[in-house]
Each structure stands twice: as C-alpha cells, then as structure tokens.
Amino acid sequence: PWKHLSDERGFADPEYSAKDAYIESIVFEEQWKALEEWGMLDLFTKRMMPSVKALIEMREKGLRVDPPRVQDWCAKLRWELQELLSWWFANFPGVSPSSSARDVPNLLYKTWGLPIQRSKHDGWTTDELALRTLIDIAPQYREPLEKLLEIRRVSKLLRTYGRALSSGERIYPSYLPAGKDEKKGEYEKNKVFPGTGRLA
C-alpha cells in the first residue's frame, strides 16, 4: 500500500525504505521458522548463504576471459552458422529461418501442412518443443527441422554469449535477478551485465 511513495518521492525515501525494511524483517522471521520446521535451516545457512558471497564477489570482481580463445570460438560459430544458412537458403530460398512469426510458420503449417503447434496464448508456435514434436510426427521433415534448431542454437550462442565474452577481458555476470526497484547503475553503464533471473 505504500508503493506509491516510491513513485512520488523515489526509492530512497525514508518512509518507503523503513516500511519495506520492517516488513522484510517480519517475512525473514517467518521464513526462518519455516526452514527450521522443514529441516532445511542447515542447507540455507551453511550451503546457500555462503555461496551468495561467492556470487557477489564474481559480480563485483568479474570473471576473467581468454580473448584469443573467445575469438577462435566465435569464428568457429560464425563458420558453422554460415554453413547452416547456406544449406537452408539453398533448400528454402526466401524463407528466413529467423522469422518465427511469419516465414517459418508459413513453411511448416501452410506449405508442408504439418499439424499446427500452439503457444500458451493459442497462437502458432515454432519454438523448440514444437519443432521437436513435429520431428516425431513427421520424420520426413527431420533434416530441415533439425537444421532450423541448429541455426537457432548457434545464433543464440553468438548473440548471447559470443557478444558478451568478446567485449573485454572480464565479464560481470549477475546471478540473481535484478531488483524491480534497482536503478541502472555502474554495472549496466560500464560492464557486460547479463542477468537471466535465475542461478545458472
């Protein structure tokens, strides 16, 4: 009920901060009791909490990167992607494998007439589960479907990890989700700061 204070006065407002901290202390006490009741207190205090310190240190100090090895790895990925794309466009000219909203669904569900796989929003989907399901349903299309999965895998490696690892001699990962109240800080301005919202 006091969330509006952050909008009006900012997250550093003393009243907003005090109310948040007070409620957090109550929640902490309840969670502590629950952990004791479930027999998980040792796991929490002796295993999980010490690891948080290590994760924070990794975020602050960064993880060292081997730039020559990263360049070599990215070069191999680019070559692999080029080979995959050459095969794809030789077999399906005009169909972009990255067009998961139009080209790929049209190819799968209109041109090939495969059973439509639906997303949780009831739209057509060509996500990994859908493609693997179609491989089982229509094994005659196994090769192009597997190539499409490979194109996506290699593209993601290059786009997500290759780009981050190529940006310097250290990366500064975030192992915990960015707080909803967190403002853009020095990490985001000056460092590669991927955050997936889960330990990974």
C-alpha positions in Angstrom: 0.0 0.0 0.0 3.0 2.4 0.3 4.4 1.6 -3.2 3.1 4.9 -4.5 5.7 6.7 -2.2 8.5 5.4 -4.5 6.8 7.0 -7.5 6.2 10.2 -5.7 9.4 10.5 -3.7 11.9 8.0 -5.1 13.1 4.7 -3.7 15.5 6.4 -1.2 12.5 8.0 0.6 13.0 7.2 4.4 9.3 6.3 5.0 9.2 4.0 1.9 12.5 2.3 2.9 11.5 2.0 6.6 8.2 0.3 5.8 9.9 -2.1 3.3 12.6 -3.0 5.8 10.1 -3.5 8.6 8.0 -5.9 6.5 11.1 -7.7 5.3 12.2 -8.4 8.9 8.8 -10.0 9.6 9.0 -12.1 6.5 12.5 -13.1 7.4 11.4 -14.3 10.8 8.6 -16.4 9.3 10.9 -17.9 6.7 13.4 -18.8 9.3 10.7 -20.6 11.3 9.6 -22.5 8.2 13.1 -23.5 7.3 13.6 -24.9 10.9 10.2 -26.7 10.6 11.1 -28.3 7.2 14.6 -29.3 8.4 16.2 -27.1 5.8 17.9 -24.5 8.0 21.4 -26.0 7.7 21.0 -26.1 3.9 20.1 -22.5 3.9 22.7 -21.2 6.5 25.7 -23.5 5.7 25.3 -24.0 1.9 23.2 -21.4 0.2 24.2 -18.2 2.1 28.0 -18.8 1.8 27.5 -19.3 -1.9 25.8 -15.9 -2.2 29.1 -14.2 -1.0 31.0 -16.0 -3.8 28.4 -15.0 -6.4 28.6 -11.3 -5.2 32.4 -11.4 -5.5 32.1 -12.8 -9.0 29.8 -10.0 -9.9 32.0 -7.3 -8.4 35.4 -8.6 -9.5 34.3 -10.2 -12.7 35.3 -13.4 -14.4 38.4 -13.4 -16.5 38.0 -14.1 -20.2 40.6 -15.5 -22.6 40.1 -13.2 -25.6 42.1 -15.3 -28.1 40.1 -18.4 -27.2 36.8 -16.4 -27.4 37.8 -15.1 -30.9 38.5 -18.6 -32.1 35.3 -19.9 -30.6 33.2 -17.1 -32.2 35.0 -17.7 -35.6 34.0 -21.4 -35.5 30.5 -20.5 -34.6 30.2 -18.0 -37.4 31.6 -20.6 -39.9 29.1 -23.1 -38.6 26.2 -20.7 -38.9 27.3 -19.7 -42.4 27.3 -23.4 -43.4 23.8 -23.9 -41.9 22.4 -20.8 -43.6 23.9 -21.8 -46.9 22.1 -25.2 -46.7 18.9 -23.5 -45.5 18.7 -20.9 -48.3 19.7 -23.4 -51.0 16.7 -25.5 -49.9 14.3 -22.8 -48.9 15.0 -19.6 -50.7 13.1 -16.6 -49.5 12.3 -18.3 -46.1 14.1 -16.6 -43.3 14.9 -19.1 -40.5 14.9 -16.2 -38.0 11.3 -15.2 -39.0 9.5 -17.3 -36.3 6.4 -15.1 -36.6 5.8 -15.4 -40.4 8.2 -17.3 -42.7 8.8 -20.4 -40.6 5.1 -20.9 -39.5 4.0 -20.5 -43.1 6.5 -23.1 -44.3 5.6 -25.6 -41.6 1.9 -25.2 -41.3 0.8 -23.9 -44.8 3.4 -25.2 -47.3 4.1 -28.5 -45.6 0.7 -28.8 -44.0 2.0 -30.1 -40.6 -0.2 -30.1 -37.6 -0.3 -26.6 -36.0 1.5 -26.4 -32.7 0.1 -23.8 -30.4 1.6 -21.5 -27.8 0.1 -20.9 -24.4 -1.6 -17.9 -25.9 -3.2 -20.1 -28.6 -1.1 -18.7 -31.4 1.0 -20.7 -33.8 4.4 -21.5 -32.4 7.7 -22.7 -33.8 9.6 -22.9 -30.5 11.9 -25.8 -29.7 9.2 -28.0 -28.2 7.0 -27.5 -31.3 9.9 -28.4 -33.7 10.8 -31.5 -31.7 7.2 -32.6 -31.6 7.0 -32.1 -35.4 10.1 -34.2 -35.9 8.3 -37.1 -34.2 5.1 -36.5 -36.0 6.6 -36.0 -39.5 10.0 -37.7 -39.7 10.2 -37.0 -43.4 11.0 -33.3 -42.4 13.6 -34.3 -39.8 16.6 -32.8 -41.6 15.2 -29.3 -42.2 13.7 -29.2 -38.7 16.9 -30.2 -37.1 18.8 -27.7 -39.2 16.4 -25.0 -38.0 17.1 -26.0 -34.4 20.9 -25.8 -35.1 20.6 -22.4 -36.7 18.8 -21.1 -33.6 21.3 -22.8 -31.2 24.4 -21.4 -32.9 22.8 -17.9 -33.4 21.9 -17.8 -29.8 25.4 -18.8 -28.7 26.9 -16.0 -30.9 24.3 -13.4 -30.0 24.1 -14.0 -26.2 27.5 -15.4 -25.2 29.8 -14.5 -28.0 28.9 -10.9 -27.9 29.2 -10.7 -24.1 32.5 -12.6 -24.0 34.0 -10.5 -26.8 33.6 -7.2 -25.0 36.7 -7.3 -22.8 39.0 -9.2 -20.6 36.4 -9.7 -17.9 32.6 -10.2 -17.7 30.5 -9.1 -14.8 27.6 -11.6 -14.5 24.5 -11.2 -12.4 23.5 -14.5 -10.8 20.4 -13.1 -9.0 17.5 -11.3 -10.6 17.9 -7.5 -10.8 15.6 -6.0 -8.2 12.5 -4.3 -9.5 13.5 -1.2 -7.6 17.1 -1.2 -8.8 18.1 1.8 -10.9 20.6 1.5 -13.7 24.0 1.5 -12.0 27.6 1.4 -12.9 27.5 -2.3 -13.9 25.0 -1.6 -16.6 26.7 1.5 -17.9 30.3 0.2 -17.9 30.2 -3.6 -17.9 28.6 -6.5 -19.6 26.0 -7.5 -17.1 23.8 -10.4 -18.3 21.0 -11.3 -15.9 18.7 -14.2 -16.5 16.9 -14.0 -13.3 18.0 -17.4 -12.1 21.1 -19.2 -10.9 22.8 -20.6 -14.0 
